[in-house]
């Protein structure tokens, strides 16, 4: 059954979204950031697990859930907060 209710993700993945959306929207990244840079940002952040596999999984979940999207290898925020 289709639902247009927002999909919930685990807290640690939502923290990953917060980290990446801040980096993308507050930095000078109008074209988004490359996936490998997103992975590095997550692994380096104190509020996120330091395992690159966890970062890749979180990025995949954010892409699959529509929280992020990818254009020409760069990750962008689907609906940045204003």
C-alpha positions in Angstrom: 0.0 0.0 0.0 1.3 3.5 -0.9 1.6 6.1 1.8 2.8 9.6 1.5 3.7 9.8 5.2 7.3 10.7 5.8 9.5 7.6 6.2 11.4 7.4 9.4 15.1 6.4 9.5 17.2 5.2 12.4 18.4 8.1 14.6 22.1 7.6 13.6 21.2 7.9 9.9 19.1 11.0 10.6 22.2 12.4 12.3 24.1 11.7 9.2 21.5 13.6 7.2 21.9 16.6 9.6 25.6 16.5 9.2 25.5 16.3 5.4 22.7 18.8 4.9 24.5 21.3 7.0 27.7 20.8 5.0 25.9 21.0 1.7 23.6 24.0 2.4 25.8 26.1 4.7 29.0 25.5 2.8 29.8 26.9 -0.7 28.4 23.8 -2.4 25.7 24.8 -4.8 26.4 21.8 -6.9 26.4 19.4 -3.9 29.4 17.4 -2.6 31.0 14.3 -4.0 30.0 11.0 -2.4 33.5 10.3 -1.2 33.6 13.7 0.5 30.3 13.0 2.1 31.7 9.7 3.5 34.8 11.6 4.8 32.6 14.2 6.5 30.5 11.6 8.2 33.4 9.4 9.4 35.2 12.5 10.8 32.2 13.9 12.6 32.1 13.2 16.4 28.3 12.5 16.4 28.6 9.7 13.7 30.1 6.2 13.8 33.7 6.3 12.5 33.3 3.3 10.2 33.3 4.1 6.4 30.9 1.2 5.8 28.4 2.8 8.2 28.8 6.1 6.3 28.2 4.4 2.9 25.2 2.6 4.3 23.7 5.8 5.7 24.3 7.6 2.4 22.6 4.8 0.5 19.6 4.9 2.9 19.3 8.7 2.6 19.4 8.4 -1.2 16.9 5.5 -1.3 14.5 7.4 1.0 14.7 10.6 -1.0 16.3 12.7 1.7 19.3 13.2 -0.6 19.7 12.9 -4.4 22.6 12.6 -6.7 23.5 14.5 -9.8 26.7 13.9 -11.8 28.3 12.2 -8.8 27.4 15.0 -6.3 25.0 14.6 -3.4 22.4 17.3 -2.9 19.7 17.9 -0.3 16.2 17.2 -1.6 14.4 19.8 0.4 16.8 22.1 2.3 15.4 23.9 5.4 15.1 27.6 4.9 
